[in-house]
């Protein structure tokens, strides 16, 4: 136990790099655990930000079931599925970045984060093409809605929710890419290691949440 | 003080675990896509949401390491999910049980089979 403690905290009870042990924590282990708890609370509140839109979706879908089903079919299912596969794979590479930093393989870890950022760009580009197509078809919220054969009442509500949900999610993708770039910089500069991997883990957790939200958006928007 | 080092009682996750979870997620995505392509009916969304819940559980447990996490950290996201579920359940049961004239007007349109 003493040996493990020395391995975790370094000989002087502190990490080789990263934050020092704050006086109100018994061990570095507890300090890191508390930091992670803070991140989990943040992720919980992030999911509650989306909760309002998910709640709105459930109510309006209950009121306009057939219009929602028709609108869903107007979306490009192939592009949506492609984006799902991209985000899932980027989550996988972020998880691998954590694995590699755990084994002190800095180059592999940085490369995995780089791949994830690239996939984030890919996701946004595909989303951009989808939105452009939606604009041209008239699959828009409110008075701009003019799709053939779909009632304005449910249709414009579906596309209001569609643009709010995908737009808020795209904003999270952009923030997540920024966090990943910050973590990649730390990995390249060797400010993180198997002893202290919090930046990689925290930005990874955020990216996984972005993936989690998309996992639910995909059926709600494309598979009704 | 004696329990300070029990955090690393579990070994760090193996490489193969990440690959397995990734493959499972890809398979589930392809399954839900093919199902939607073949047939869409009243239960499509329910089936798709069940698959999505399975995928979310896999991501949460193994990519976000909730499986290896300990203490209070494990239940924070779960509580957010529980309260989201509760809110949706109450919202929908309210709308479903309302006296018809109390609902906003909506137009029912036939959905073509495909």
Contacts between the chains, C-beta under 8 A, distances in Angstrom:
chain1	res1	chain2	res2	distance
A	1	B	5	5.2
A	4	B	5	5.2
A	4	B	8	6.7
A	5	B	4	7.3
A	5	B	5	5.3
A	8	B	5	7.2
A	8	B	8	7.3
A	26	B	1	6.8
A	26	B	4	6.1
A	27	B	4	4.5
A	27	B	5	7.7
A	29	B	4	6.0
A	29	B	5	6.8
A	29	B	7	4.9
A	29	B	8	8.0
A	30	B	4	7.1
A	33	B	7	6.9
A	33	B	70	7.8
A	33	B	71	7.0
A	33	B	73	7.1
A	36	B	69	7.5
A	36	B	73	5.7
A	37	B	71	8.0
A	37	B	72	6.2
A	37	B	73	5.3
A	37	B	76	7.3
A	40	B	73	5.2
A	40	B	76	4.0
A	40	B	77	6.2
A	41	B	76	5.8
A	43	B	76	7.4
A	43	B	77	6.0
A	43	B	80	7.8
A	44	B	76	4.8
A	44	B	77	5.6
A	44	B	79	6.8
A	44	B	80	3.9
A	45	B	80	7.7
A	47	B	77	7.0
A	47	B	80	4.7
A	47	B	81	7.2
A	47	B	84	6.8
A	48	B	80	5.8
A	48	B	83	7.5
A	48	B	84	7.1
A	51	B	80	7.7
A	51	B	83	7.7
A	51	B	84	4.6
A	51	B	87	6.4
A	54	B	84	6.4
A	54	B	88	6.6
A	55	B	84	7.8
A	55	B	87	5.4
A	55	B	88	5.8
A	55	B	91	5.4
A	58	B	88	4.7
A	58	B	91	5.7
A	58	B	92	5.2
A	59	B	91	5.2
A	59	B	92	6.9
A	59	B	95	5.5
A	62	B	92	5.3
A	62	B	95	4.8
A	62	B	96	6.2
A	63	B	95	6.4
A	63	B	103	6.5
A	63	B	104	6.5
A	63	B	106	5.0
A	64	B	106	4.8
A	64	B	107	7.8
A	66	B	108	5.4
A	66	B	109	4.8
A	66	B	110	7.2
A	66	B	111	5.3
A	67	B	106	7.4
A	67	B	107	7.0
A	67	B	109	6.3
A	69	B	40	7.4
A	69	B	111	5.0
A	70	B	109	6.4
A	70	B	111	6.3
A	73	B	40	7.8
A	73	B	114	7.8
A	77	B	33	7.2
A	77	B	36	6.5
A	77	B	37	7.4
A	81	B	29	6.6
A	81	B	33	4.6
A	84	B	29	5.2
A	85	B	26	6.5
A	85	B	29	5.9
A	88	B	22	7.1
A	88	B	25	4.7
A	88	B	26	6.6
A	88	B	29	6.5
A	88	B	55	7.7
A	88	B	59	8.0
A	89	B	22	7.1
A	89	B	26	7.8
A	91	B	59	6.2
A	91	B	63	5.4
A	92	B	18	6.4
A	92	B	21	7.6
A	92	B	22	4.0
A	92	B	25	7.7
A	92	B	63	7.3
A	94	B	63	7.5
A	95	B	18	5.1
A	95	B	62	7.7
A	95	B	63	4.5
A	96	B	15	7.8
A	96	B	18	6.0
A	99	B	12	7.8
A	99	B	13	7.1
A	99	B	15	6.2
A	99	B	18	6.3
A	102	B	12	5.4
A	149	B	109	7.4
A	150	B	109	7.0
A	151	B	106	7.8
A	151	B	107	3.9
A	151	B	109	6.0
A	153	B	104	7.8
A	153	B	105	6.7
A	153	B	106	5.4
A	153	B	107	5.5
A	154	B	106	6.1
A	154	B	107	7.0
A	204	B	63	8.0
A	205	B	64	5.8
A	208	B	59	5.8
A	208	B	60	7.8
A	208	B	63	5.1
A	208	B	64	4.8
A	209	B	64	7.9
A	211	B	59	6.1
A	211	B	63	7.8
A	212	B	56	5.3
A	212	B	59	5.6
A	212	B	60	6.9
A	215	B	52	5.2
A	215	B	55	4.9
A	215	B	56	5.2
A	215	B	59	6.9
A	216	B	49	7.7
A	216	B	52	5.4
A	216	B	56	6.9
A	218	B	32	7.9
A	218	B	52	6.9
A	219	B	32	6.9
A	219	B	45	6.4
A	219	B	48	3.5
A	219	B	49	5.4
A	219	B	51	7.3
A	219	B	52	5.0
A	220	B	45	7.6
A	220	B	49	7.7
A	222	B	36	7.3
A	223	B	32	6.6
A	223	B	36	4.7
A	223	B	40	7.8
A	223	B	44	6.1
A	223	B	45	6.5
A	223	B	48	4.1
A	224	B	40	7.9
A	224	B	44	6.9
A	224	B	45	5.2
